């Protein structure tokens, strides 16, 4: 994220008045990982509900206006989390129930 910030500030914004922005969603859980040969390519595939939830959290970064969002399960694993960070309960598309998340990054440029 720091390198992206430098790229935006030193090149993209001064020359094109644009920013590249990225969102990161992080969740934890058991997954299945394996290699699949497709033609001459050997691809690593990761599947499971935690992958889907992380993808949905990443999509929610836009709604939450924060570039790094983690699930409560991940937040609870942090060794020294900030007490200033507030949790939010969100609904994720394609996932039943609600999920508590924490915004750990920065707001997006408007």
C-alpha positions as CSV (number, residue, x, y, z in Angstrom):
1,X,0.0,0.0,0.0
2,X,2.9,2.3,0.7
3,X,4.4,1.7,-2.8
4,X,1.0,2.4,-4.3
5,X,0.8,5.6,-2.4
6,X,4.2,6.7,-3.7
7,X,3.2,5.9,-7.3
8,X,0.0,7.9,-6.9
9,X,1.7,10.9,-5.4
10,X,4.8,11.1,-7.5
11,X,3.4,10.0,-10.9
12,X,-0.2,9.2,-11.5
13,X,-1.8,12.2,-9.7
14,X,0.6,14.9,-11.0
15,X,0.5,13.6,-14.6
16,X,-3.0,12.3,-15.0
17,X,-5.0,13.6,-12.0
18,X,-5.9,10.0,-11.2
19,X,-5.2,7.5,-8.3
20,X,-4.9,3.7,-8.4
21,X,-6.7,2.4,-5.3
22,X,-6.8,-1.2,-4.0
23,X,-8.9,-2.8,-1.4
24,X,-7.8,-5.8,0.8
25,X,-10.2,-8.1,2.6
26,X,-8.8,-10.6,5.0
27,X,-10.6,-13.6,6.7
28,X,-9.3,-16.9,8.2
29,X,-10.5,-20.5,8.1
30,X,-9.9,-23.9,6.6
31,X,-9.5,-24.1,2.9
32,X,-8.6,-26.7,0.2
33,X,-5.5,-26.0,-1.8
34,X,-4.2,-28.0,-4.8
35,X,-2.5,-27.9,-8.1
36,X,-4.5,-28.2,-11.3
37,X,-2.8,-28.7,-14.7
38,X,-4.5,-26.7,-17.4
39,X,-2.8,-27.4,-20.7
40,X,0.9,-26.6,-20.1
41,X,0.2,-24.5,-17.1
42,X,0.2,-25.7,-13.5
43,X,-2.2,-23.6,-11.5
44,X,-2.6,-23.4,-7.7
45,X,-6.3,-23.4,-6.7
46,X,-7.6,-22.4,-3.3
47,X,-11.2,-23.0,-2.4
48,X,-13.5,-22.8,0.6
49,X,-15.9,-20.5,2.4
50,X,-13.1,-18.4,3.9
51,X,-11.9,-17.5,0.4
52,X,-15.4,-16.4,-0.6
53,X,-15.8,-14.4,2.6
54,X,-12.4,-12.7,2.1
55,X,-13.5,-11.8,-1.4
56,X,-16.8,-10.4,-0.2
57,X,-15.0,-8.4,2.5
58,X,-12.7,-7.0,-0.1
59,X,-15.7,-5.9,-2.2
60,X,-17.1,-4.2,1.0
61,X,-14.0,-2.0,1.3
62,X,-15.7,0.4,-1.1
63,X,-18.9,0.7,0.9
64,X,-16.9,1.0,4.1
65,X,-14.5,3.6,2.5
66,X,-11.4,1.8,3.9
67,X,-8.7,0.0,1.9
68,X,-8.0,-2.7,4.5
69,X,-10.9,-4.6,6.2
70,X,-10.6,-7.7,8.3
71,X,-13.1,-10.0,9.9
72,X,-13.5,-10.3,13.7
73,X,-11.8,-13.7,13.5
74,X,-8.7,-12.1,12.1
75,X,-8.9,-9.0,14.4
76,X,-9.0,-11.3,17.4
77,X,-5.7,-12.9,16.4
78,X,-3.8,-9.5,16.4
79,X,-1.3,-9.3,19.2
80,X,-1.8,-5.7,20.0
81,X,-4.9,-4.2,18.2
82,X,-5.8,-0.6,18.6
83,X,-8.6,0.0,21.0
84,X,-9.7,3.0,18.9
85,X,-10.8,0.8,16.0
86,X,-14.6,0.3,16.0
87,X,-16.3,-2.8,14.7
88,X,-19.1,-2.7,12.2
89,X,-21.6,-5.4,11.4
90,X,-22.1,-5.9,7.6
91,X,-24.1,-8.2,5.4
92,X,-22.1,-9.9,2.7
93,X,-23.6,-10.9,-0.7
94,X,-23.9,-14.6,-1.0
95,X,-23.0,-15.3,2.6
96,X,-25.8,-16.1,5.2
97,X,-25.9,-14.0,8.3
98,X,-24.0,-10.9,9.3
99,X,-20.3,-10.5,9.8
100,X,-18.4,-8.2,12.2
101,X,-15.5,-6.5,10.5
102,X,-12.8,-3.9,11.5
103,X,-11.4,-1.2,9.2
104,X,-7.6,-1.1,9.6
105,X,-6.6,0.9,6.6
106,X,-7.1,4.4,5.1
107,X,-10.1,6.0,3.4
108,X,-10.1,6.0,-0.4
109,X,-9.4,9.2,-2.3
110,X,-12.5,10.7,-3.7
